[in-house]
Amino acid sequence: MKLIRLITTVASALIGLAASAAPASRPWEEPAANLAGKIAEILGPGQARLTIRNLSTISNDEIPAIRRLLEQDLKAHGVLASGAESANQVRVTLSENQRERLWVAEMVEGNETRMAMVQVDHIIRSGPILNEQITLREQTTITTSELSSDEPILFAAEKDSLLLILQADSISVLNHTTEGWQKQSHQFFHFQRQLNRDPRGILIQSGGDPFSFSSFIPGLQCTTEPTRTDVPIQGTDSPWPLHCSESDDPWPLVQSGAANGSLKAFYNAASNYFTGVVSPSFGVELPPFYTAALLPRPSAGAALLIGGIDGKVQLAENGALKPVSGARDWGSDFATLHSGCGNGTQIVASGSGEAISDSLRAYELDAQEAVPASAPLAMNGTVTALWTAPDGKSIFAVVRKTANQGATNQYEVDRVTASCN
């Protein structure tokens, strides 16, 4: 009788485990099958290395179940998930925004990358994020197609009804009308140089005149004169003179189109990052970094948050450099957002890794730990630059939309705002 009771107990436990495990994968069966079918239609039978990146509110505990479903469905179509030796890659990104949840698959075969995606019903959304305090939303401001230019957008600044756009080869001034943004003037740099795919740049306005500014791109600095003419300058359609010269002077560290006091950082134009040397000194030796932001602190002064080229996020404060935990999934771009929610200021960071579908997420910095304060916001491409708008209550993001093979990438500037939950 004891043996029978033992067998009955074990069987009941196994049935209970199976019952509890089934719901974990059941909600994802349909999207996994749909995505696997699209992947197989593009790749055909064979082997592929499968990786999954989670930028959604789906619990990480559910990712193994999703992976198993994808592997099973791919196998049914003749695609075997293999090890690192496979030349073909399938990179799946689980992302979402306030309107929809999207699963994106990037199929990499040699030098060619193709994409498939499926929408996932919000009814299967996981529970709310712990400490979630704000909701991020994005709205496109302008695209390169509206600028009639394929050059990457590096920076944008607003002044009254004008929008200044810094591109890799020129600066444009646009005026807002009832029909949208209309180009008012445009000037080329007329300097031939080879830039990286996603070069960085900043544009600093000075004084009340929107036509008075300085711009920095790798190896080149341009300034305008304080006054402008009443007629376009010969050879241009612009009424303001632009003076450019090759330069390796340090760049002002900016958050909102205006310099943060006198803090400047030296830029490595060849490698597309800041060297770590700042002027004046911040009281501690800094490593090379991609992005930096000044953060208000409860005590007097401010702290400098940096995203190092080694992927580490650190905080320079009171003469010491401290590691920040919880930032492992951050990309190379972040900016401060003064939402008024929670403790008042959040850090909005891009997702880590290279992906066709990127995301933004807000965090609060509690001591030396980054705590998620919003759900991930899916972007329409890869975020290549991020900075705080002049009002401090929104941020701008430059997004690169990868084109099909043989076509030119498109860029857009998105404004990201926040609302308190």
Buried (B, 14 or more C-beta within 10 A) or exposed (E): EEEEEEEEEEEEEEEEEEEEEEEBBEBBBBBBBBBBBBBBEBBEEBBBBBEBBBBBBBEEEBBEBBBBBBBBBBEEBEBBBBEEEBEBBBBBBBBBBEEEBBBBBBBBBEEEBBBBBBEBEEEEBEEEBEEBBBBBBBEEBBBBEBBEBBBBBBBBBBBEEBBBBBBBBBBBBBEEEEEEBEBBBBBBBEEEBEBEEBBBBBBBBEEEBBBBBBBBBBBBBBBBEEEBEEEEBEEBEBBBBBEBEEBEEBBBBBBBBBBBEEBBBBBBBEEBBBBBBBEEEBEBEBBBBBBBBBBEEEEEEBBBBBBBBEEBBBBBBEEEBEEBEBBEBBBBBBBBBBBBBBBEBBBBBBBBBEBBBBBBBBBBBEEBEBBBBBBBBBBBBBBBBBBBBBEBEBBBBBBBBBEEEEEEBBBBBBBBBBEEB
